[in-house]
Amino acid sequence: MNLKKALLIIVGCIGLVLGAVGAVVPLLPAFPFLMLAAVCFAKSSERLHAWFTGTKLYKKNLESFVAGQGMDWPTKIRIMVTVTILMSIGFVMMHQVRMGQIVLVCVWVFHILLFSFGIKTRRPSAEG
């Protein structure tokens, strides 16, 4: 195993752990960490990638997005609320750095617009 694959596996495992924690803890977003794990595992190990894509965590949080079907509204709202809370904390802490606050507001607006209009919204299935 070369160094690049080993680093990708380590980063993937860290992403998996943080994503699993984020699926339970409201202030930690699961989606970006699980995406990181998926990418790292896909580039490093077919066996790890196959295992990861078979987990309930992957199926619940990423499968529809990766398949191009988008995300359902509850998932989008959960991500937007989490990012809003975290950016609000950063905004308040930067009370003396006006340019930092402006950048945070711009990033926040872009984030809300992207999740509202840029990412396809998946309709709930009839059996679920």
VOTOR-489950 format. One line per 5 residues: number of its first residue (from 0); their letters; for each residue x, y, z of N, C-alpha, C. Coordinates in steps of 0.05 Angstrom, whole numbers. Atoms other than C-alpha are relative to their C-alpha. Layout:
% residues N
NUM	a	X,Y,Z,X,Y,Z,X,Y,Z  ...
//
This chain:
% residues 128
0	mnlkk	17,-24,0,0,0,0,18,25,0  -17,-24,1,29,67,-19,-10,21,20  6,-21,-19,29,130,23,-26,15,-6  24,-14,8,-26,164,-17,-25,-15,8  23,17,-7,-75,106,-7,-3,-1,31
5	allii	2,1,-29,-58,102,67,-11,26,11  11,-26,-9,-71,177,76,-30,3,-6  28,-1,8,-137,172,38,-17,-17,19  15,17,-18,-159,114,82,-2,13,28  1,-14,-26,-141,153,146,-19,23,-1
10	vgcig	19,-23,3,-177,216,122,-29,-10,-3  27,11,3,-236,173,101,-11,-10,26  9,10,-26,-240,140,169,-7,24,19  6,-23,-16,-237,208,203,-27,13,-9  26,-10,11,-293,233,157,-23,-17,8
15	lvlga	21,18,-8,-333,171,173,-8,4,29  6,-4,-29,-327,180,248,-14,27,5  13,-26,-4,-344,254,244,-28,1,-12  27,2,12,-402,239,198,-20,-15,17  17,16,-18,-429,186,245,-8,17,24
20	vgavv	6,-18,-23,-424,235,303,-19,22,-9  17,-21,10,-456,289,260,-29,-10,-6  27,11,4,-515,243,245,-16,0,26  14,0,-26,-531,244,320,0,27,13  -3,-26,-13,-505,312,344,-10,21,-19
25	pllpa	12,-20,18,-547,369,316,19,21,-11  -17,-21,9,-491,420,311,23,-8,-18  -21,10,18,-443,376,271,-13,-11,-25  12,10,24,-463,367,199,12,-27,-9  -9,27,9,-459,294,175,8,0,-29
30	fpflm	-3,2,29,-464,306,100,28,5,-10  -27,-5,12,-396,338,84,20,-21,9  -19,20,-10,-358,288,127,-4,-27,-13  6,25,14,-393,229,96,7,1,-29  -9,-3,27,-380,256,27,30,-3,-2
35	laavc	-29,2,-2,-307,263,46,8,-30,2  -6,29,-4,-307,190,69,-5,-15,-26  7,14,25,-341,167,5,22,4,-21  -21,-6,21,-290,202,-40,26,-13,7  -26,12,-9,-230,179,1,0,-30,-4
40	fakss	2,29,2,-254,107,3,-1,-9,-30  2,7,29,-271,107,-72,28,2,-13  -26,-4,12,-200,131,-88,21,-18,12  -21,15,-13,-164,85,-40,-4,-30,1  5,29,-4,-198,18,-31,-28,-8,-10
45	erlha	25,9,10,-252,-17,-71,-16,-14,23  13,15,-22,-267,-61,-10,-13,19,20  11,-20,-19,-276,-2,38,-23,15,-13  21,-15,14,-317,36,-14,-26,-17,-1  23,18,2,-363,-25,-24,-13,-3,27
50	wftgt	11,2,-27,-371,-33,51,-15,26,8  12,-25,-8,-385,41,62,-26,6,-14  25,-5,15,-437,46,7,-22,-19,7  20,19,-10,-473,-13,39,-10,7,27  9,-7,-27,-480,20,107,-25,16,0
55	klykk	25,-15,-3,-545,49,133,6,30,1  -8,-28,-1,-508,115,146,2,12,-28  -3,-10,27,-490,122,73,-27,1,-14  26,2,14,-559,100,48,-19,22,9  18,-21,-10,-595,149,93,9,28,-8
60	nlesf	-10,-27,3,-551,210,82,10,7,-28  -14,-7,25,-516,205,14,-11,-14,-25  5,17,23,-544,151,-32,-17,15,-21  17,-13,20,-599,193,-66,15,23,-12  -15,-22,11,-552,253,-74,21,-10,-20
65	vagqg	-21,10,18,-496,212,-104,-12,-12,-25  14,12,23,-546,177,-150,-12,22,-19  11,-22,16,-566,246,-177,-29,6,4  28,-5,-6,-635,245,-146,-4,24,19  3,-23,-17,-621,303,-100,-3,-7,30
70	mdwpt	4,5,-29,-639,310,-26,-29,6,6  27,-7,-9,-705,311,10,1,25,17  1,-26,-15,-728,375,45,10,-2,29  -10,1,-27,-716,351,116,31,0,2  -29,1,0,-643,336,99,12,28,-7
75	kirim	-9,-27,8,-634,403,64,-3,20,23  6,-18,-22,-666,440,122,19,-5,23  -18,7,-22,-623,403,174,28,12,-6  -27,-10,7,-559,422,136,0,31,1  1,-29,0,-581,495,126,-2,12,28
80	vtvti	2,-10,-27,-600,504,199,26,-3,15  -26,4,-13,-535,474,223,21,20,-9  -19,-19,10,-493,518,178,-7,29,9  9,-26,-9,-535,579,197,9,5,30  -8,-2,-28,-523,566,271,30,4,3
85	lmsig	-29,-2,-2,-448,555,262,10,27,-11  -9,-25,11,-440,616,218,-9,24,17  9,-21,-19,-480,658,267,19,3,23  -20,-1,-22,-431,640,322,25,14,-10  -24,-14,12,-373,661,276,-6,29,-4
90	fvmmh	7,-28,5,-410,725,258,1,16,26  0,-14,-26,-420,744,331,29,3,10  -27,-1,-10,-348,727,348,18,20,-16  -15,-18,17,-323,772,291,-12,29,2  13,-26,-2,-359,834,318,18,23,-6
95	qvrmg	-19,-22,5,-296,876,309,12,-2,-28  -11,4,26,-279,849,240,-23,1,-21  22,-5,18,-330,880,193,2,-16,-26  -4,14,25,-300,850,130,-5,-30,3  5,29,-6,-302,780,161,-30,-5,2
100	qivlv	29,4,-2,-375,789,177,-13,2,-28  11,-2,27,-390,811,106,6,-25,-16  -6,25,14,-354,750,78,-17,-23,10  17,21,-11,-392,704,125,-29,3,-10  27,-4,10,-458,735,104,-2,-9,-29
105	cvwvf	0,8,29,-440,726,30,1,-31,-3  -1,29,2,-421,653,41,-26,-12,10  25,11,-10,-484,641,82,-22,3,-21  21,-4,20,-529,671,28,4,-19,-24  -7,19,22,-493,630,-26,-9,-28,8
110	hillf	7,26,-10,-503,568,17,-30,-5,-1  29,2,-1,-577,580,27,-11,-2,-29  10,1,27,-588,594,-47,7,-27,-14  -8,25,12,-548,533,-68,-18,-23,10  17,22,-11,-587,486,-22,-29,3,-8
115	sfgik	28,-4,7,-654,517,-39,-5,-4,-30  6,1,28,-647,522,-114,20,-16,-17  -21,13,16,-582,489,-137,1,-30,2  0,29,-4,-590,420,-108,-29,-10,-3  27,11,7,-648,380,-135,-14,-10,26
120	trrps	15,9,-23,-703,366,-84,-14,-26,-8  11,26,5,-723,293,-81,-27,-2,13  27,5,-11,-796,275,-71,1,-25,17  1,25,-16,-810,225,-15,-13,-23,-16  11,23,14,-823,155,-41,-27,-8,12
125	aeg	27,8,-8,-893,125,-36,1,-20,23  -1,20,-21,-870,67,8,13,10,25  -13,-11,-23,-830,111,56,-16,21,12
//
